[in-house]
């Protein structure tokens, strides 16, 4: 085979423009013993392709895969969910305060007792509102400092 023709085919091979027949010519050329000295570096590459083609896989492929029983898994998950829901309702009913009749909610027979309960509720509300107002004052101070630093 002409060395120039092989070099042209090799150039096309590396560009990805060869046909299968041309690639077969390259394989035949590089598997022969009369390879040009300057093309000797490509011989292992084409020799590798012929070696790999002859290799056979000896690994056995299992025909039957191990299949998990999904039905048992879903049944077990359902049982766990039902036990969790049942336990939640059992514990919540056990710890629940005794039910008060709807008519007894918020009513006092003694006016002094009602006044004391109202004052207690208003004091609690007032303390929470005061905490909120203090937080707003901190925000106002922050805004003033920010405006001093970043003049708008």
Secondary structure, 3 states (H helix, E strand, C coil): CCHHHHHHHHHHHHHCCCCHHHHHHHHHHHHCCCCCHHHHHHHHHHHHHHHHHHCCCCCCCCCCCCCCCHHHHHHHHHHHHHHHHHHHHHHHHHHCCCCCCHHHCCCCCCHHHHHHHHHHHHHHHHHHHHHHHHHHHHHHHHHHHHHHHCCC
